[in-house]
Amino acid sequence: MLIAVGLGLLAGLVAYWAIRKQEEDVRRGWKLVNVVVASQDIREGASVSMDMMSVRAIPEQFATASVVKPDSVSYVVNQKVLVPLQAGDPLLWTQFETTRAAERLSSRVQRKGRAVTVEVSKKSSVGGWIRPNDHVDVLGTFRDPASNESVSMTLLQNVIVLATGKITGTTNAGLLPESQRDYTHVTLLVIPEESEILALAAELGSLTLSLRNDEDSELMEDRGRATVHTLFSGERAKAYQERRQQMIQIIKGNAVERAIGGPASQ
């Protein structure tokens, strides 16, 4: 009887240490990363402050893109949570309000205006820097059927951007993961006749957006166009270079200088 009990205890100890060793072997392969967690219970609708959050290390395989990382904590400060949290719960992007409830893009389209979406790339959208409510010009590049040469021209000027992808002017883009801020389409606010121009231009060639200063609403009267001939001759570029040097300022630190003519202001 004693021998049987002893063998049973020995088998139990062997099994226990075998399980512990297996757990250690599994955990040895885990890489820990820091994530943001609630340092205290947070009620639904409460605004999150820095003292309500702390950092905790978890296995990398559990730190998905939906988890808030320490380098993004500034985006959630003073934001309201949609669900109650308990101390130790990881903070997720989906727990914060990123846009107004039941938002409809049509509510942002002015009367007699039209929302038109154009396809863009980072190259054709100023490196992806275009944001909702920005003002842009729309450029088109086509092949002239008469001369069979490539032509580039400004189609529309001072157009308001309604949305980039699914992000509008009321979306808190700072609470979105980086992957959800990228876009391949931009929605513009135009009038019906301009929507026809954009639709045809998109079929005939490629479109490029150029970004304006918010306070720059001046329209070019003589827009002209760039062709292979004007590009290679350099005459048009030379004329506009002189105009650009007279108009555009260069900002260096806190000093503002004109492109030519020396310091303008401090």
Secondary structure, DSSP 8 states (H G I E B T S, - for coil): -HHHHHHHHHHHHHHHHHHHHHHHHHHHT--EEEEEEESS-B-TT-B--GGGEEEEEEEGGG--TTB--GGGGGGTTT-BBSS-B-TT-B-BGGGB--S-TT--GGGGS-TT-EEEEEE--TGGGGGGT--TT-EEEEEEEEE-TTT--EEEEEEEEEEEEEEETTEETTS-GGGS-HHHH--SEEEEEE-HHHHHHHHHHHHHSEEEEEE--TT-----S----EEHHHHHH-HHHHHHHHHHHHH-EEEETTEEEESSSSEEE-
